[in-house]
Amino acid sequence: MQGDGITERKAEHLRVAIEEDVEVPVGAGGTFDAIRLVYQALPELDLEAIDPSVTLFGKRLAFPLMIGSMTGGTAEAGVINRRLAEAAARCGVGMFLGSQRVMLERPDTVATFAIRDVAPEIPLVANIGAVQLNLGVTPADVRSVADRVGADAVVFHLNAAQEAVQAGGDTRFAGLGERLAEAVATVGLPCGVKEVGAGFSIDAVRRLARLPLAFIESAGKGGTSWTLIEGRRATSADGRQLGALFADWGIPSVTSLLACVEHGGGVPIIASGGLRTGLDAARAIAAGASLTAMALPLLRAAARSVDAVVAELEAFRRALVTAMFLVGARDVEALRRTRVRIDRRARPEVYEGRVDDPHVLEGDPR
């Protein structure tokens, strides 16, 4: 039964992500250290006066973080999702669900995504693979999976690299842009698009900017590598070799973020892809992001307990507020206006070879 194959794959994904080293190999780029904040020794505000709250889908977030898309479809995944949601409610952040395609083939798996009883007020985003729109999934199907979990919005994830490496992956991407445009226009909820860790080029962002999107999640290379995960779970030597070969495939996180900010037509950008601390979040927001998302550290914490997730979230908030204080930013909008220096090698024009010499880029590095 096809649905059983999906749940088995999800269980394997969860096990590998929790137990094994699945992050982009060291030296492959993607670090948010490429963004440098400028320290203000005289910040002219009190630490206690800093307000890191933002609004998303008409709901307040205590600070600009979404728990990133992770899992669902199995009993263990259901436990993890409920722990994540309870922690999100306690700390005042939002949550992306993992891919919900399995709900269309196994309707009984809705329980593994249903978290509204423990987190009735958090911003909650449903999730479906964009390529499924080429494989029979309709906008009505997407709306159905969103409504069944009480989601405020929908994100369509793009994961061409993962699907290409995955045994039996869905690689029919021809004509997907047109179907994605139709879905975004007709689902009837705010819609966004995200990568899963390989980032966006300038051209890809420009194409997405034509759609009436509520957000784009930049999700560049620097964190969890889904090509590496697929290689780890492969049963053949060729599959394992292919996964290892493309483990560091993609556009680095800061480069993807800048491409989204500069070429996204003003669409709000959620920064992710190896974002691990509140300091990383401050850097990303100062470079133009509206929000941030983090997944793997919270997944591993959720495998332990709700309290472990809360501890991660509280540490994230403390680091963010500290960074805001040290650059003199009273709120998130002020942080977005603060001066930054960005390594020119991280700029998308340089990375893509549109500018041969990074030293010719002068002025505001953003």
N, C-alpha and C positions, 0 to 999 in steps of 0.2 A: 504494500500500500504506500503510495507516494507520501502521504502525510506522515507515516511512520519514519520514512527516510529523512524528512525534514527535522523531526523531533530528535532523531538519533544524531544528526549533524549538529543541532543546537547544543545537545548535551556534550558532544566532543569539543565544540568551540568553547563552551564554558569551562570544561576541565582544563584544556590547554591554556586558556587565558589566565586562570587562577594559579595553576601549578608550574607553568613553564615561563622561560624568558621569551617574551613575545614582542618586545619593543624594538624599534628600529636600531640596528647595530650602531654602536658608538662610532662617531666619526662620519656618520652619514648626513649630518646636518639636521636642521629643523629646530634648533634651540631658540627660545625666546630671548636668550642673551644677546642676540643680534640687535635688540632694541635697548637703548640705554636711556634711562631716566636721568634728568638733571636735578641734582640735590639742591634744595633750598635751605641753607643754614638758618634763615630767619623766616619760617613759614607763615608767621602772622595769623595763626589760628590755633585753637586748642584741639588736642587729639580727640577729646570727648565730643567735640562739636562736629566731627566728620560724619556725614550721612552717605553711606554707600548704596542706599536703596535705589531701585529703578522700577519701572512698570513694564509689564509684558502682557499683551492680550487683555489689558484692562485690570490686571492683577499686580499687586505689589510683590516685588522680590526684596528681601532684606539686603541682599548684595547681588551683583550681576553674575550669577553662576547658574548654569543648568547642569544637572546630572546627565551625563552623556548617554547616548543610546548604547545598550548593552545586550540584553537577553530577554528570554521569554520562551514559552512553548513546552517547558518541562516542569516537573514538580519542583526540582531544585531551583530553577530559574524563577518560579513563582515566589518562593521564599525570599530569594534575593531581591526581587522587585518590590516586595512588600517592605522589606527592611530599608531599602533605598528610599521608598516613598515616605515611610514614617520619619526617617531622618530628614528628608526634604521638608516635611511639614513642620518638624520641630525647629529647623534652622531657617525656614523662610526662603527656600530656593525652589526652582522648578525642575522638571524631569522630562527627558526624552525616553520613550519606550524603545525596546529593541524591535527588530523587524517583526511585523504582525502577519506576514503572508501565511504563516502556519494556521492562523485563525480561519482563513478561507477554506483550507483543506481539512482542518480538524477543529470544528467550531467549539468543541469541548475545552480547547486550550485557552479560551478567553479568561478562565480563572487565573491563569499564570500572568496575565497582564492587568487584571482588575485590581486597582489600588485605591479607588476613590473612597472606600470605607475608612481607610487609615489616613488619607490625604485629600480631603474633600475640596480644599481651596487652592492647592498649588497649580501653577501653570503646567499643563500636561500636554505633551505632543505625541500623537500617534505616528507610526513609522511604517513605510512600505518601500520595497525596492523599486526604483523607477523603471527598471527593465521589465518588471512584471506587467507594465502597461502594454508592452509588446507581446505578451504571452497570455492575453485573455482577461487580465484584471481590468475592471472598468472603474470610472470615477465613482459610480454608485457603490461598488465593492469597497473602495477606499473610504468613502463616507460611512459605510456600515461598520467597518472595523474601528473607526474613530468614535462613532457614536456608542458602540458597545462598551467602550472603556471610559466614556465621558471625557474625551480629549477636547482641548481648546483649539487645537491646530493639528496640521499634518506636515510631516517632513518626508520628502522623497529622497532616498539615498542612492547615490551613484557609486558603484563599486566595480568598475570594469576590470581593474587589475585583479581583484579578488576572484571574480567570476572566471577570468581567463586561466587562473592557476588552479582553481577548485576543480576536482574531478567531476565531470558532468555539470559544470557551471552554466549559468544562463548568459549567453554571450550574443544574443540577437539585439544589438543596439541600433541597427539601421532604422532611421525614421523615428527614433525615440524622442527627439526634440519636439516634433509636432504633437505626439501623443501626450507628452508632458505638459505642453502648453494648454492642450484641451482639458487635461485633468485639473490643472491649477485654476483654470477659469470656471470649472463646473462643480468641483467638490463641495463648495459652499462653506468652507472654513478657511481661515488663514493658512496659507501653504508656504513651505520653505523647501530648499534643496540643500543637501549636504553631501560631501565626500565622506569616505570612511577612513581616511588617513593617507591618501595620495595627493591631495590638494587640487587646486585649480590653476590653469594657465590663464593668461590675459584673454585669449580668444574664447575659452570656455565661459569665463565670467561675463564677457560681453554678450554672449548668446543668452545666458541666464538673465541678464539685466533687461532683456526684452519682455520677460514674463512678469505678470503682476504678483511678484513674490513678497511675502511678509518678512522673509529673512533668508540669508545664505549662511551656512556654517562652513567655514574655510577648511577645517580638518586637513591640514597639511601633513607632510611626512615629518615625523619626530617622536611619535608615541607608538601606540599599538600598530603592528604590521599585520594586516589580515592576509597578505600573501605569505608571510612567514607562518602564520597559524595554519593556513591551508596546507603548506608544505609539511608542517609537523604532523598533521593528521592524515596525510596521504599514505596509502597502503602500498604504493609502488615506488621503486627507487627513482624512476623518472619524475614522479610527482613530487617527491621530497627534494630532488635536485632543482626542479623548476621553482618551487617555493623559496628555496634558499637563494637562488639566482636573483629573484625579484624581491627579496626581503626588504631592500632599501629603495624600492621603486617609488617615484613620485616627486612632487614639488615641495621643498621645505616649508615648514609651517609659517614662518614669517613672510616668505615670498608669496605663498598662497594668500595669506591675510592681506598683504599690501595689494595684490592683484584684485582681491574682492573689494577692498576699500576704495581703490582708485578707479576701478572700471565697473563697479557694480551699480552705477546709476543712482546712488543714494540709498539703496536697499540696506537695511540694518544688517550688520555682519556679526556673527557669533564666532569668536576665535576658538580654535581647538587644534589638537594634534600635538600631543606631548606637553600640553599645558598642565603643570603639576602643582603650582603654588599660587597664593595670592599675589606674590611679586610678579610672576608670569602674567597674571591677569591684569595687573596695573600696567605692565609694559604693553600688552596687547590693546588695552583700551586707549592708552595714550597714543598708540599708532593708528587709532581710528575705529576699533571694534566697539560695538554697543554692548555686547554681552560676551561671556565666555562659557566654555563647557569642558568638563573633565570626566573621564570614565574609569580607566583601569585602576587607579588607587582606590576609588570608591567601590568598585566591584570586589576587589580583594578584601576591603574592609567589611563589606556586606556579607562576605562568606563567613565572617566571624560573628558579627552582631550589629544591631542598630546603633549601639553606643559607639562602636568603632567607627561607623560612618559619621556620626555626629562629631566625634573628635577630629576627623579629617576636615569636615566642613568648618568647624570652629577655628581650626588652625589656618585654613585658607582665608577666612574672613579677617583674622587678626593680621595676617601678613599683608592683605590688601589695604586695610585701613592704615597700617604702619607706612606702607609705601605712599599712600595718598597724603599722609601727614608730612612725609619727608620731601614731597615735591610741592607742598602748599595747596593741595586740591581739596576743597571743602566738600565737594560732591562729585558724582561720576561725570557730569557734564564739564566740570572744571578739569577733571583728570583728562578728558578727551582733548582739552585745549592746551594742556601743558606741553612744554617743549621736550622733544626727544631727539636723540641722535640714532640713526639706523645705519648699520653696516651696509655700505653701498652694494656689496656683493649679494646681499639679500634682496635687493630691489628686483622686481619681476622683469624689468627691461634688460637688466644686466644678466640675470639668470638665463633668460631666453635668447640672449645674444642680439637683442634689438639695439643695444648700445655696446660697442666692442670694448671700450675702455671705461671701467667704473669711475675713474677719476674725473671724467667730463661732467658728471652729474653734480651740479652746484646748487646752492641755496638750501631751502628747507628739504631735508632728506625724505620727508613724507610725500 
